[in-house]
């Protein structure tokens, strides 16, 4: 695919509308645009997370692949006429994400408590990515109710949220520096 962007300022959205990938004009608060915007937000949060990783590491390379995957999903979602079979890479992506989850999880002790987001800067960013990915998944489910999406899209986002949870633990010394939830910490 060749992408060429000659202009950034087009004035096409000044009145509250934007174009989908098929050329259709929709309101900027359309559910499809909300879903796409949440994917974009997730991608930006992942970019900040990636900036905390040394560039030539496995984690940084995998995060870059995830960012490209989110663009692939956005490319499908922005074209409503693509249909529900438009995500052929979905199974392969989920298989790779699951393998990465297991690779990281194998080094981590079993959980004995819920984990609070935080610890290292990178772990906190991974938890933020997890929550934004979860929101993107919710938006995709809402959109799917209105117009069918490839079923692999919400499933892939669900898998990614699991990945970011496990990555957060990995970035907290494989869970050794996790911040455990303390129930009732404000109780008398």
C-alpha positions as CSV (number, residue, x, y, z in Angstrom):
1,X,0.0,0.0,0.0
2,X,1.3,3.4,-0.9
3,X,0.4,6.3,1.4
4,X,0.9,9.9,0.3
5,X,-0.2,12.9,2.3
6,X,0.4,16.1,0.5
7,X,-1.5,18.4,2.9
8,X,-2.4,18.2,6.6
9,X,-4.6,21.3,6.7
10,X,-7.6,20.6,4.5
11,X,-10.4,22.5,6.3
12,X,-12.6,19.5,5.5
13,X,-13.4,18.9,9.2
14,X,-14.0,22.5,10.2
15,X,-17.8,22.0,10.4
16,X,-17.7,18.8,12.5
17,X,-17.5,16.1,9.8
18,X,-14.7,13.9,8.6
19,X,-14.3,11.3,5.9
20,X,-14.1,7.6,6.3
21,X,-11.7,5.4,4.2
22,X,-14.4,4.9,1.6
23,X,-15.0,8.6,1.2
24,X,-18.3,8.8,3.1
25,X,-18.7,11.8,5.3
26,X,-19.8,11.3,8.9
27,X,-20.0,13.5,12.1
28,X,-16.9,13.6,14.2
29,X,-18.7,12.1,17.1
30,X,-20.0,9.1,15.1
31,X,-19.5,5.9,17.0
32,X,-17.1,4.7,14.2
33,X,-15.0,7.8,14.6
34,X,-15.0,7.4,18.4
35,X,-13.7,3.9,18.0
36,X,-11.0,5.0,15.6
37,X,-10.1,7.9,17.9
38,X,-9.7,5.5,20.8
39,X,-7.4,3.2,18.7
40,X,-5.4,6.3,17.9
41,X,-5.2,7.3,21.6
42,X,-4.1,3.7,22.5
43,X,-1.4,3.9,19.8
44,X,-0.1,7.2,21.2
45,X,0.0,5.8,24.7
46,X,2.0,2.8,23.4
47,X,4.3,5.2,21.6
48,X,5.1,6.9,25.0
49,X,5.6,3.4,26.5
50,X,7.9,2.5,23.7
51,X,10.0,5.6,24.3
52,X,10.7,4.3,27.8
53,X,12.2,1.1,26.4
54,X,15.8,0.8,25.1
55,X,15.3,0.9,21.3
56,X,17.0,-2.3,20.3
57,X,15.1,-4.6,22.6
58,X,12.5,-7.3,22.1
59,X,9.9,-5.3,24.0
60,X,10.4,-2.2,21.9
61,X,10.2,-4.3,18.7
62,X,7.0,-6.0,19.8
63,X,5.4,-2.7,20.8
64,X,6.2,-1.4,17.3
65,X,4.4,-4.4,15.8
66,X,1.4,-3.8,18.1
67,X,1.3,-0.1,16.9
68,X,1.2,-1.3,13.3
69,X,-1.5,-3.8,14.2
70,X,-3.6,-1.0,15.6
71,X,-3.2,0.9,12.4
72,X,-4.2,-2.2,10.4
73,X,-7.4,-2.5,12.6
74,X,-8.1,1.2,12.1
75,X,-7.7,0.8,8.4
76,X,-10.4,-1.9,8.4
77,X,-12.7,-0.1,10.7
78,X,-12.6,3.2,8.7
79,X,-14.0,1.3,5.7
80,X,-17.5,0.2,6.7
81,X,-18.0,-1.7,3.4
82,X,-15.0,-4.0,4.1
83,X,-17.3,-6.6,5.7
84,X,-16.8,-9.0,8.6
85,X,-14.1,-11.1,6.9
86,X,-11.7,-8.1,6.6
87,X,-9.2,-9.1,9.3
88,X,-7.3,-12.1,7.9
89,X,-4.3,-11.4,10.1
90,X,-6.4,-11.6,13.3
91,X,-5.7,-15.2,14.2
92,X,-1.9,-14.9,13.5
93,X,-1.8,-11.7,15.6
94,X,-3.6,-13.3,18.5
95,X,-1.4,-16.3,18.4
96,X,1.7,-14.1,18.5
97,X,0.3,-12.0,21.3
98,X,-0.6,-15.1,23.3
99,X,2.9,-16.5,22.8
100,X,4.4,-13.3,24.1
101,X,2.0,-13.2,27.1
102,X,3.2,-16.8,28.0
103,X,6.9,-15.9,27.4
104,X,6.6,-13.0,29.9
105,X,4.3,-14.7,32.3
106,X,6.6,-17.7,32.7
107,X,9.1,-15.5,34.5
108,X,6.6,-14.0,36.9
109,X,5.4,-15.4,40.3
110,X,1.7,-16.2,40.6
111,X,-0.5,-13.4,41.6
112,X,-1.7,-13.4,45.3
113,X,-3.4,-10.0,45.1
114,X,-4.8,-7.6,42.6
115,X,-2.1,-5.3,41.2
116,X,-2.3,-1.5,41.3
117,X,-1.1,0.4,38.3
118,X,2.4,1.8,39.0
119,X,5.9,0.9,40.0
120,X,8.3,1.9,37.3
121,X,7.5,4.6,34.8
122,X,7.4,2.0,32.0
123,X,5.1,-0.3,34.1
124,X,2.7,2.6,34.8
125,X,2.7,3.4,31.0
126,X,1.9,-0.3,30.3
127,X,-1.1,-0.2,32.6
128,X,-2.3,3.0,31.0
129,X,-2.0,1.3,27.6
130,X,-4.0,-1.6,29.0
131,X,-6.9,0.7,30.1
132,X,-7.0,2.6,26.8
133,X,-7.0,-0.7,24.9
134,X,-9.9,-1.9,27.0
135,X,-11.8,1.3,26.2
136,X,-11.0,0.7,22.5
137,X,-12.4,-2.8,22.9
138,X,-15.6,-1.4,24.4
139,X,-16.0,1.1,21.6
140,X,-15.5,-1.7,19.0
141,X,-18.2,-3.9,20.8
142,X,-20.6,-0.9,20.6
143,X,-19.8,-0.4,17.0
144,X,-20.2,-4.1,16.3
145,X,-23.7,-4.0,17.7
146,X,-24.5,-1.3,15.1
147,X,-22.7,-2.8,12.1
148,X,-20.9,-6.1,12.1
149,X,-17.1,-6.1,12.4
150,X,-14.7,-8.9,11.9
151,X,-15.0,-10.9,15.1
152,X,-11.2,-11.0,15.5
153,X,-11.0,-7.3,16.1
154,X,-12.6,-7.2,19.6
155,X,-10.9,-10.5,20.5
156,X,-7.5,-9.1,19.4
157,X,-8.0,-6.0,21.6
158,X,-9.0,-8.2,24.5
159,X,-5.8,-10.2,24.0
160,X,-3.8,-7.0,23.9
161,X,-5.1,-5.8,27.2
162,X,-3.9,-9.1,28.7
163,X,-0.6,-8.5,27.1
164,X,-0.2,-5.0,28.6
165,X,-1.1,-6.3,32.1
166,X,1.6,-9.0,31.9
167,X,4.0,-6.5,30.3
168,X,3.4,-4.1,33.2
169,X,4.4,-6.9,35.6
170,X,7.5,-7.6,33.4
171,X,8.5,-4.0,33.6
172,X,8.2,-4.2,37.4
173,X,11.0,-6.7,37.7
174,X,8.7,-9.5,36.6
175,X,6.2,-8.8,39.3
176,X,8.7,-8.5,42.2
177,X,8.1,-4.7,42.3
178,X,4.4,-4.8,41.7
179,X,2.2,-2.7,44.0
180,X,-0.3,-5.0,45.6
181,X,-3.8,-3.9,46.4
182,X,-4.4,-3.4,50.1
183,X,-8.1,-3.9,50.7
184,X,-9.7,-1.5,53.2
185,X,-6.5,0.6,53.4
186,X,-8.7,3.6,54.6
187,X,-10.8,1.6,57.0
188,X,-10.6,2.5,60.7
